[in-house]
Amino acid sequence: MTASAPLTRSKVLALAVPIMAANIATPLVGLVDIAVIGRTGTTADIAAVALGALIFNLLFWAFGFLRMGSTALTAQADGAGDEAEVRAALWRAVMAGLAIGAVFVLAQWPVRELVFLPFSATPEIEAAGKAYFDMRIWGSPAALAGFAIYGWLIGLGRTGAALVLQVVLNVTNAGLSILFVYGFEMGVEGVALASALALWIHVLAAIPIIARVLSRRARPGSRGAGLFDRGALVRLFAVNRDIFIRTLALLAGFLWFNEASLRQGPEMLAGNAVLLQFIGLTAYFLDAFAHVTETVTGKAAGRRDWPALTRAFRLSSEQAGLFALGLSVLLFVAGDVFIAGMTTDEATRAVAMAYLPFAAAAPLVGLASWQLDGLMIGATRGALMRNAMLASLAIYLALDFALRPALGGTGLWLAFLGYYAARAVTLGIGWPRLKRDMTA
């Protein structure tokens, strides 16, 4: 979409649907892992895979700025007609992702010991969780390079190509998980190996897609110009510094929720792990509209076009709201069927069913925070996002300390939903200043 093209509801949906389908790949990797082990393993195995998947979400999502920065910088270069920079933006981000992932692989033993420290897992769960970690860590470079490629494609508006890559990831992961667990009886290590291999396969599948996209674009006068330019490399990280801090604070909240669940017992962790997979799926559906908001409001912010920005935010939020309502109703009505399909363990099922209404409410409660995230990324309000998330984390922890001792699992979930609400309120505080800056 060009900067001058009028935005309509149909265009928002056309952009969002492929992103929506692609976004669900991240939680589906964890969902497939838990579903496969949930039908063959014990409660401890389910909890171990849940803990391992959480740890990799923490590691990978902390570097989500590779996706966000790649989207923003690519869209800006594309809008400016700088073809050399469009290409350089891809390779810089991919190199950064591979390098960070390589550090994880090389330092896997100290990283493993460090990331397991905050969790009060039983020896059985911790041992199985570390076995999962030792196998899946080899997919780290591919996972982070994939973030960069995905962001680049979204920045160019090639949402269909991004979808193809995520389909490859999902299908490969599901097939390998079934093969390794049911065919080779590898258990927890089997689902981890499947995830790692699937990540590498989907990055290899990106090579012909990237070549096809580039072949259809004008060639730059100086191919690869500025690829190793120090200023551009510094900017790649500097523009995302606050987003990185914001992401760490966000992940700290989810880490605390899982740790709080574990303190209520392994059954609570396993049951909530199932519910978090559902929340993750709904979040990635709704986050598609936030991605659209990033792109379109970013272009409007660059033109200092406040009416276009507010229209983009309104149109994407309207459709996101309809999806949120539908997802909440679906989870509330059919959640028991989903839970039964995820695990045969009775203790896990009982916990998941008990707190299903709270999980069903999450899409509606979290909608405003996701949409405002998209707006502030597009408008490059990194400092606001950082401060809002730090404040929201403090509010969440206060709510958890106040409610969980008295209400148990109910208090745990009420505090978690309050976390979403706090994120929306603290981000919304930045709206008046954004308007003043754009209309001054």
RAVENQUI-V515960 format. One record per helix or strand of 3 or more residues. SS is the DSSP state (~ for helix, > for strand). FROM is the first residue (numbers start at 1). TO is the last residue. If there is no record, write none. Layout:
# RAVENQUI-V515960
[[SS/FROM/TO] [SS/FROM/TO]]
This chain:
# RAVENQUI-V515960
[[~/9/38] [~/43/61] [~/65/79] [~/83/106] [~/108/116] [~/123/155] [~/159/183] [~/187/215] [~/230/238] [~/241/263] [~/266/302] [~/306/342] [~/346/354] [~/356/378] [~/382/407] [~/409/428] [~/431/439]]
